[in-house]
Amino acid sequence: QVQLVESGGGLVQAGGSLRLSCAASLRTFSSSVMGWFRQAPGKEREFVAAIRSAGSTNYADSVKGRFTISRDNAKTTVYLQMNSLKPEDTAVYYCAASGGSDSSRLSATWLYTYWGQGTQVTVSS
């Protein structure tokens, strides 16, 4: 059974940092595109960042230069380092895995087959 388990969320002041982790029990992890999405109250789920198996990355414009996605294929874990956090970054953050598929559109939710339960990130002003 595939499981994606996020951790590392919490409450932080604006300007602070958090590091999210997503531990995946997924046989195809090394060939999967791994992504992070977020959903704020009353808003649609939106793309944050993604990383291909070979390490190429893609970011939403709103987080470029502040967030960094990385992966450790040996540990089947993907990370999201979030710096210079803003109140508008407040959301539930979800980890997602493509299960081996790839696309030029890494921000598309349809690319991702598996999703975690999410971890809350709250940034106070």
Sequence and secondary structure as in RCSB ss.txt:
>XXXX:A:sequence
QVQLVESGGGLVQAGGSLRLSCAASLRTFSSSVMGWFRQAPGKEREFVAAIRSAGSTNYADSVKGRFTISRDNAK
TTVYLQMNSLKPEDTAVYYCAASGGSDSSRLSATWLYTYWGQGTQVTVSS
>XXXX:A:secstr
  EEEEE  EEEETT  EEEEEEEE TTGGGS EEEEEE TTS  EEEEEE TTS EEE TTTTTTEEEEEETTT
TEEEEEE S  GGG EEEEEEE TT   S TT GGG  EE   EEEEEE 
